[in-house]
Each structure stands twice: as C-alpha cells, then as structure tokens.
Amino acid sequence: MLVLVPLAGAATDIYVASLPAMAAHYAASRVAIQSTLLVFMGFYGLGQILAGPVSDTLGRRTPMVIGTAVFALASVAIALAPPLAVLIVLRAVQGLFVACTAVGARAIVADCFDGAERAKASNWMTVAWATGPILSPALGGYLQLWFGWTAAFWFLAAAGAVCVLVALLLLPETRDPALVRTLKDGFAGYRRMATDRVYLPTALGMACLISVMYGFEVLAPFLIQKDLHKGPVFYGHLQLVLGLLWLAGNTANRFVAARVLVSRLISAAGGAALLVSVLMLLLDLAGVFSVAAVAVPAGAVYFLLAMIWPNGYAKCLARFPDAGGSANALVSGLFIVVSALFTAGASLLIAATAWPLWLLYACVITGMLVCFRGFLAREFDYRLG
C-alpha cells in the first residue's frame, strides 16, 4: 500500500519543473501548458469519485492493477511527444485511471484499521503520499536538465510497471466480502455522504487546504524559472524543500495534536497561514517579489497547513466505515476537483509577480477555516490518543 500510493503524487509533480520547457517545445502559452496539469487534476478527482463504488464492489486489488497498467501505457504515449491536444487527452486518461490506485490504497486503511489505529495509519498514508510531491520535483528537475521534458514520463511509465508487479505479487484483497455492494448501492451512498453534516464540510475544508499545494505547483514553475530566471534543477530543489516542510508538518501533527485540542491546532495554524498569505499579498502588490519572497512564506504555509491535514482526512474515513472506498474517494475527488477550479481561476490572472498565488492562498485558507471552525465548531474538540 505504501509503495503504491505515491504514484499519483509523482504524476502531478515530477514534470512541473519541465512546464516552461514544454511551453517552448510546443510554442504554447503558459495557460495552455498549465492545462496539462489542471486537466490531469480534474480527471484524477472525477476518477476517484467513480473509483470509490467500483472499489467497494469489485474489491481493491483488481481495479488497482488495471488502473495502474493503463496509467503506465498512457505515460509511454506521452513520452513519445504527441501533439499538444493529444497530450492533454492522455493526461486525462492518466488521471482517470491512476485514481483507481489512489482510492484502493487509501481504502485499505479503512479495511484494516479502526479507532486510534486508523488515525495513525492515515497519518502514515499521508506521509507515503507526500513522498511523491517531496522527491519527484527534484528528480524531474534533473531529468529535464539531462534528457529533456519527455524523460519524466518515461520514468512514470517505469514506475507504473513496477507498481503493477508489486500489486500482482504482494497485495492481498482486503475488502470484506460481507460488505460487498452493487455499483448502484455504491453510488447511492454518495447521497448519504453529500448530506452528512460532518462529512461534507470536512471534505470541502480539505479541498480548500490542498489547493495551497496544487496552486503552487501550477503557478510557481513559471514564476521561478521565467520571471525570476532560475533553472529547472533549482525549482526542483525548491519543491523538495517545500515537500519536506509538508512532511514535517504531518509529523508535527502527531505530537501537537496529542497535547492540545485539534480544534485549537486548526485555529492557530490556519490563522497563522492566513496572516502570512495576506501579508505577502500586500507586500507583493507593493513591489516585493523575489525567490525568497515566494519560497519562504510558501514554506511556512505548507508546514502550518500540513499539521491540519491528517485530522480532516481521518475524520472523513471514520464517518462511513461500511463504505471505506466510496468515503475516501468522494473526499479525495472533491479536494482535487475544487483545487483544480481554484487554481484554474488563479492561472487566468496573468501577472509578472506572485500576487495571484497569494490571493489564491488567502481565499482557500479562509474557506478552510469557515468549514472547519464555522460548520464543525466542536467536531475537532479532541486530542489524538
């Protein structure tokens, strides 16, 4: 499970350092090249919503194997540098099918763990998923420098093939046969989740929170490489540092949330992240724009919000233990689709500085706080055991 789950994150992040090179190769605009990432995100989110009932009906293992195999084949096709329109379609295929891998791996947590153990396992899943965003941008920067932009997709094809072998040889089926339902029942379960007073605001709050990460990945490659004149390896190292800060925040959650109420952690960390974002928005509009002015506050926001992330994820999984695949699929699909919409809006704000990034941050962090502290006033009044 921990080997399989980073694949989707790597598919998002490994080629972000190559976005400017792809724009040059295709003689395309920033928005056109950014759409390769946004389309992947949109279909990855939609794919997870579809994969949830499939996973609850057919089990975890078979959809994961098929989805990962199709992802690997689509990666090979992209690496052959087809026309941009075809590449965008193939990115949609990648997102749609790798969603089966992501949903199945996370559903295994709901299958195998309960109570405090589920919260701990969810934290480890978050750490495993974070290895994709942590390691792949730096690797992608070197691949871009040494071999060009197609190398990242050859790497994804190889990684997908390895994951298929791991799933075939090592992964057992964990879905309880007594809980297997029809596809119709699986999709009907979404109605329960969408109207649940805790699940839906938690899912939307998480969607706002993760928009911070995806917004940076879409907007920052051009800010750092084109506007601030740094190379792909530099950008890859910057993403590596930010990924490590996200991982550090996830780890810090285990210690901080054991000592203070999670609700207080959300208020303190979210409020501090909002303050940083608003301050940087004002400074950027006043003319403060540099690598440090982008990277340092973004790193602080990453760390602060990563301390919140595992708590919302665990709460969504625990809400519907009888439909673990659908429950994790809907929340994951929502946070990817909502993030893609927010980020697409920010990418249309053409600017030579980072103010669209900070405006995005201020909006989505406000949305997260409204969901977590407004609609869920007492739901997080607990400490981790």
Phi, psi and omega in degrees: 000314183289336176284323186282323192292334179290348187300315182296320177297321178295324180296333177279319195259335191293336183252007183296328177293343181265359183303314177298322178294323176295321178299320178292318181298316183266000184051047185246164180283167176301315183297320180297317180286322176298334180295335177297327177279318182293322177295317176303312181300315182298314181285333174295318177293313178298319180299324179292321178297322177286324186286338181301301177297327177298317180294322179287338181267312186264353184098177184274319194290308186298310177300326179295317180295311181296314181299318181291323178296316178295320177303315181296318179294320177295326177296320177298316181297320178293321182297342177278006174056062177286176174305153187302320180298319178292320179301318180297319178297318180294326175295323176297318178298315178304310182298317183297318187271328178291342176301327179297322178294313182296314182295314181299317181296317181289327180295334178299328176300312180294328180291322195253347186226152177226159172057225182297327178295326177294319178298318179293317179296322177298322178296317177295324176296320177297318178297315180297315178300322183293340179297333175296301177298333182287309190269325190292325179296319178295315176300317179297325177298317178291320178299320177297316182295317187275322191233350183097175192290335182289341184299325181299323182281329170298321178296316179298323178298316179293317179297320178297320178297319177298318181295324177299316180296318179300315181295318181293321188268330191240339189271120174276165173278124184253351182293129179290118181303333181290342182257003181296134181234170175283162177300322180299315179296323180298314179289329177296331178297335178298331179295318177300315184291319182293339180254002180286133187291342179256315187298309187296310178296328176295315180298316180292324176297319177293324177299317177296318183298312184288344176299337176299314182290311183291327176299318178296317184294329180278317188271324190290327181305320178284323177300313185284316187274320183269309185280328180251003167061044173251157184274174181295326179292319176300314180297319179299320178293323178298315178296327176299315179297316179296320177297320178295324177292323175296315178298319178297322177294318176301318180292318180298329179303322183297329182268318182291315183289349174276349185244334178232161176299139180300326178300320178291323176299316180298315181296316184289310183291317179294319178296319179294319179295321178295318179299315178300316183294315179295318179299316181291327175299314180293318180294320179297317178296336178274359176109006180273106182212114179201173177300314181296322181290342174267312191285316187294307179293326176298319177298320178296318180294318177305309184298315183295315183284333177295334176290338181271325191309308186299332183292316178292321180297314180296322181294320179295318180295321183288342187290326183226072183295341179280350180221060186299321180295312181293321182296314180285332180291317182294315181294319180293319177297318179297317184287335175285314182296313180296319177299318180298320180294313178300314184291322177299319177298317180294324182292338179280349178275085185292125181206154179268000177231189190264012185298328175297326178295314182289327175296317176302312181301313182298320181292313186287327178291322175299316178300319178298314181295322177298317180292311187283322185256341178272304183274343184236051190307317185243003184291339180253020178277069178206164172247153175290136179283000000 
